[in-house]
Amino acid sequence: MSKKKLSFEEELARLEELVERLESGELGLEDSLKTFEEGTKIARGLVTVLEKAQGRVAKLTEDDEGDFVLEPFEPAEEG
């Protein structure tokens, strides 16, 4: 039996649910560790999805001759 692939939004909602459970302080040590491990796995997957999406994003700019060119999107550096 295979697990259903969740959407980005579903994975994010699950991660938020796990964070709330951890922040509640109601879990025992073993359950907290399992919850943390699951959250870490989900977070890594979400980062991968975001990195792939960023690679697909492009911006349309106008060159010196007035032609439109598609360039890779480069986010502003945080500082």
C-alpha positions as MATLAB code, in Angstrom:
seq = 'MSKKKLSFEEELARLEELVERLESGELGLEDSLKTFEEGTKIARGLVTVLEKAQGRVAKLTEDDEGDFVLEPFEPAEEG';
ca = [
       0.000    0.000    0.000;
       1.479    3.355   -1.005;
       1.063    6.662    0.764;
      -0.895    9.367   -1.026;
       1.358   12.233   -2.117;
       0.248   15.368   -0.305;
       0.241   18.792   -1.911;
       2.598   21.531   -0.755;
      -0.256   23.190    1.124;
      -1.253   19.934    2.830;
       2.344   19.275    3.874;
       2.643   22.828    5.225;
      -0.593   22.424    7.195;
       0.719   19.149    8.642;
       3.964   20.856    9.652;
       2.011   23.644   11.375;
      -0.041   21.018   13.215;
       3.136   19.296   14.416;
       4.603   22.585   15.614;
       1.447   23.320   17.590;
       1.616   19.876   19.217;
       5.245   20.421   20.186;
       4.563   23.919   21.513;
       1.649   22.665   23.615;
       4.045   20.877   25.940;
       1.578   18.007   26.326;
       3.675   15.363   24.541;
       6.018   13.032   26.342;
       9.677   12.821   25.390;
       9.315    9.910   22.963;
       6.275   11.422   21.230;
       8.020   14.791   21.074;
      11.031   13.227   19.374;
       8.862   11.363   16.844;
       6.882   14.534   16.137;
      10.087   16.552   15.749;
      11.550   13.972   13.360;
       8.388   13.968   11.245;
       8.382   17.776   11.166;
      12.035   17.884   10.138;
      11.374   15.451    7.289;
       8.399   17.503    6.085;
      10.352   20.777    6.343;
      13.199   19.368    4.229;
      10.713   18.264    1.588;
       9.066   21.678    1.535;
      12.440   23.408    1.117;
      13.188   21.141   -1.842;
       9.856   21.998   -3.465;
      10.482   25.729   -2.943;
      13.989   25.506   -4.386;
      12.660   23.737   -7.493;
       9.915   26.346   -7.860;
      12.436   29.161   -7.550;
      14.434   27.615  -10.375;
      11.356   27.709  -12.592;
      10.491   31.350  -11.896;
      11.684   33.827  -14.491;
      11.191   37.503  -15.089;
      10.392   39.280  -18.309;
      12.624   42.297  -18.931;
      13.155   44.703  -21.798;
      16.633   44.887  -23.317;
      18.367   47.930  -24.838;
      16.778   47.300  -28.263;
      13.269   47.216  -26.810;
      12.915   43.450  -27.119;
      11.515   41.429  -24.260;
      13.789   38.756  -22.828;
      13.105   36.053  -20.281;
      15.760   35.995  -17.540;
      16.177   33.778  -14.485;
      14.750   35.285  -11.335;
      17.347   36.128   -8.719;
      15.914   37.106   -5.337;
      17.330   40.085   -3.491;
      19.970   39.127   -0.970;
      18.905   39.233    2.641;
      20.966   41.518    4.689;
];
